[in-house]
């Protein structure tokens, strides 16, 4: 797996079938390993609409260094 889950990524090329452009960014939410000789894939969310999930080949993505994932919330201890 080249990109860990929940990594911010940017498209390296247009995806006209989804009306997405090179430079659009989203978050990896699923990884699809493929057999040798085939390209691994990812499900990406977070484009202009939170309801859109797009499956994209690894070669069409790059790490989005300008967007950092939010840190997980700090656990809170509840008094009992």
PALUM-254160 format. One record per residue (C-alpha): residue number from 0; residue in three letters; x, y, z. Coordinates in Angstrom, 1 decimal, decimal comma. Example, Ala and Ser with C-alpha at 12.3 -4.5 7.8 and 13.67 -1.06 7.14 Angstrom:
REM residues 2
PT   nr  rest       x       y       z
PT    0   ALA    12,3    -4,5     7,8
PT    1   SER    13,7    -1,1     7,1
END
This chain:
REM residues 80
PT   nr  rest       x       y       z
PT    0   UNK     0,0     0,0     0,0
PT    1   UNK     1,6     3,3    -1,1
PT    2   UNK    -0,9     5,5     0,7
PT    3   UNK    -2,2     4,8     4,2
PT    4   UNK    -5,9     5,1     4,9
PT    5   UNK    -7,1     8,7     5,7
PT    6   UNK    -4,2    10,3     3,8
PT    7   UNK    -5,0    13,5     2,0
PT    8   UNK    -4,3    13,1    -1,7
PT    9   UNK    -4,5    15,2    -4,9
PT   10   UNK    -5,5    14,0    -8,4
PT   11   UNK    -2,6    14,0   -10,8
PT   12   UNK    -4,9    14,1   -13,8
PT   13   UNK    -8,5    15,0   -14,8
PT   14   UNK   -11,3    12,5   -14,2
PT   15   UNK   -13,9    13,8   -16,6
PT   16   UNK   -16,3    10,9   -15,9
PT   17   UNK   -16,6    12,3   -12,4
PT   18   UNK   -16,3    16,0   -13,3
PT   19   UNK   -13,0    16,2   -11,3
PT   20   UNK    -9,9    18,1   -12,3
PT   21   UNK    -6,2    17,7   -11,8
PT   22   UNK    -5,4    19,2    -8,4
PT   23   UNK    -8,7    18,3    -6,7
PT   24   UNK    -8,1    16,7    -3,4
PT   25   UNK    -9,8    14,2    -1,1
PT   26   UNK    -9,1    11,6     1,6
PT   27   UNK    -8,3     7,9     1,1
PT   28   UNK   -11,0     5,8     2,8
PT   29   UNK   -10,4     2,4     1,3
PT   30   UNK    -7,6     0,4    -0,2
PT   31   UNK    -8,0    -2,3    -2,9
PT   32   UNK    -4,8    -4,4    -3,3
PT   33   UNK    -4,6    -6,1    -6,8
PT   34   UNK    -2,7    -9,1    -8,0
PT   35   UNK     0,9    -8,6    -9,4
PT   36   UNK     0,8    -6,8   -12,7
PT   37   UNK    -2,3    -4,8   -11,9
PT   38   UNK    -2,5    -1,4   -10,3
PT   39   UNK    -3,8    -1,1    -6,7
PT   40   UNK    -6,8     1,2    -6,2
PT   41   UNK    -8,3     3,5    -3,6
PT   42   UNK   -11,6     4,9    -2,7
PT   43   UNK   -11,4     8,7    -2,2
PT   44   UNK   -13,9    11,0    -0,5
PT   45   UNK   -14,1    14,6     0,3
PT   46   UNK   -14,3    16,2    -3,2
PT   47   UNK   -16,7    19,1    -3,5
PT   48   UNK   -19,5    16,9    -2,1
PT   49   UNK   -19,2    14,6     0,9
PT   50   UNK   -21,6    12,2    -0,7
PT   51   UNK   -19,1    11,4    -3,6
PT   52   UNK   -16,8     8,4    -3,4
PT   53   UNK   -14,5     7,8    -6,3
PT   54   UNK   -12,4     4,7    -7,0
PT   55   UNK    -9,0     5,8    -8,4
PT   56   UNK    -5,8     3,9    -9,5
PT   57   UNK    -2,7     4,5    -7,5
PT   58   UNK    -0,9     6,2   -10,4
PT   59   UNK    -3,5     9,0   -10,5
PT   60   UNK    -2,8    10,1    -7,0
PT   61   UNK    -0,1    12,0    -5,1
PT   62   UNK     0,2    13,0    -1,5
PT   63   UNK    -1,4    16,3    -0,7
PT   64   UNK     1,3    17,9     1,4
PT   65   UNK    -0,7    21,1     2,0
PT   66   UNK    -3,5    19,3     3,9
PT   67   UNK    -2,7    17,5     7,1
PT   68   UNK    -5,2    15,0     8,5
PT   69   UNK    -6,8    16,1    11,7
PT   70   UNK    -5,3    14,5    14,8
PT   71   UNK    -7,5    12,0    16,6
PT   72   UNK    -9,5    13,5    19,5
PT   73   UNK    -7,8    13,3    22,9
PT   74   UNK    -9,4    10,6    25,0
PT   75   UNK   -11,3    11,8    28,1
PT   76   UNK   -11,6    10,0    31,3
PT   77   UNK   -15,1    10,2    32,8
PT   78   UNK   -15,4    10,2    36,6
PT   79   UNK   -17,5     7,4    37,9
END
